[in-house]
Amino acid sequence: MTNKIAIVVDDDPFIRRYIKIMLKELGFVVHEACDRASAEKMAALMQFDLAILDGILPDGSGVALADKFDCQVIFVSGVTDQYNRQAMWQRGVLFQKPVDASFLQCVRGVYNGVHAN
């Protein structure tokens, strides 16, 4: 997996940085956004191969934001209510916070499963 472009959208800069480091290990060029508005601007300007989105952002829903991307989506969220969790599962894959090294396996499985020949 090389030269693929990903976006990480989370209001927590430490989570963004940690996920960015892991995605770079997998060969992704990674762009970051801290809120929905910034991510929507990026989505209008470029095509992404993978979007990592927080389920709930300071300025709106990560689920609604997912519709702006034409790529595989992984939600990274700490939400526990069934309504929001189900909405995320319907649009992508849900990885429960806290993010740890097992996130790499999630990305490999999701990305390779979608883009395998």
C-alpha positions in Angstrom: 0.0 0.0 0.0 1.8 3.1 -1.2 0.9 6.6 -2.3 -2.7 6.4 -1.0 -4.2 9.5 0.5 -6.1 9.5 3.8 -7.8 12.1 5.9 -8.0 12.0 9.7 -10.7 14.2 11.3 -10.8 14.4 15.1 -10.9 17.4 17.4 -8.2 15.8 19.6 -4.7 16.7 18.2 -3.1 13.7 20.0 -5.4 11.2 18.5 -4.9 12.8 15.0 -1.1 12.6 15.4 -1.2 9.0 16.6 -3.4 7.8 13.8 -1.3 9.8 11.3 1.8 8.0 12.4 0.2 4.6 12.1 -1.2 5.4 8.6 2.2 6.6 7.4 3.6 3.2 8.4 1.1 1.7 5.9 2.2 4.1 3.2 -0.5 6.7 3.3 -0.1 10.4 2.7 -2.2 11.8 5.6 -4.1 15.1 5.8 -5.6 16.3 9.0 -8.7 18.3 10.0 -9.9 19.2 13.5 -13.6 19.8 12.6 -16.3 19.1 10.1 -16.0 22.4 8.3 -12.3 22.0 7.5 -12.8 18.4 6.4 -15.6 19.4 4.1 -13.3 22.0 2.4 -10.7 19.3 1.9 -13.2 16.8 0.5 -14.3 19.4 -2.1 -10.7 19.9 -3.2 -9.2 16.4 -3.3 -10.1 12.7 -3.5 -9.2 10.4 -0.6 -8.7 6.7 -0.5 -9.5 6.4 3.2 -11.3 8.7 5.8 -10.8 8.2 9.5 -13.5 10.2 11.2 -14.5 10.9 14.8 -18.2 10.1 15.2 -19.0 13.3 17.0 -17.2 16.5 16.1 -17.5 20.0 17.7 -19.4 21.4 14.8 -21.5 18.4 13.7 -21.9 14.7 13.1 -19.0 12.6 11.7 -21.7 10.3 10.2 -23.1 13.2 8.1 -19.5 14.2 7.2 -18.9 10.7 5.9 -21.3 11.4 3.0 -18.8 14.0 1.7 -16.2 11.3 1.0 -16.3 8.8 -1.8 -14.0 6.3 0.0 -13.9 3.7 2.7 -14.7 5.2 6.1 -13.5 4.2 9.6 -15.1 5.9 12.5 -13.0 6.3 15.6 -15.3 7.2 18.4 -16.0 6.8 22.1 -19.8 6.9 21.8 -21.6 4.2 23.6 -25.3 4.9 22.7 -26.8 2.4 20.3 -28.3 5.0 18.0 -25.0 6.7 17.1 -23.1 3.4 17.0 -25.6 1.9 14.5 -25.5 5.0 12.3 -21.7 4.7 12.1 -21.9 1.0 11.3 -24.3 1.7 8.5 -21.9 4.1 6.9 -18.5 2.5 7.7 -16.5 0.6 10.3 -16.5 1.6 13.9 -13.3 1.4 16.0 -13.9 2.1 19.6 -11.6 4.6 21.4 -9.0 4.5 22.8 -6.9 4.1 19.7 -4.1 1.6 20.2 -1.8 -0.5 18.0 -4.7 -2.8 17.0 -6.0 0.1 14.9 -3.4 -0.9 12.2 -5.0 -4.3 11.8 -8.4 -2.6 11.4 -7.1 -0.3 8.7 -5.3 -3.2 6.9 -8.5 -5.3 7.0 -10.8 -2.6 5.9 -8.6 -1.1 3.2 -7.3 -4.4 1.8 -10.8 -5.9 1.9 -12.2 -3.1 -0.1 -9.4 -2.6 -2.6 -8.2 -6.2 -3.1 -8.0 -7.5 -6.7 
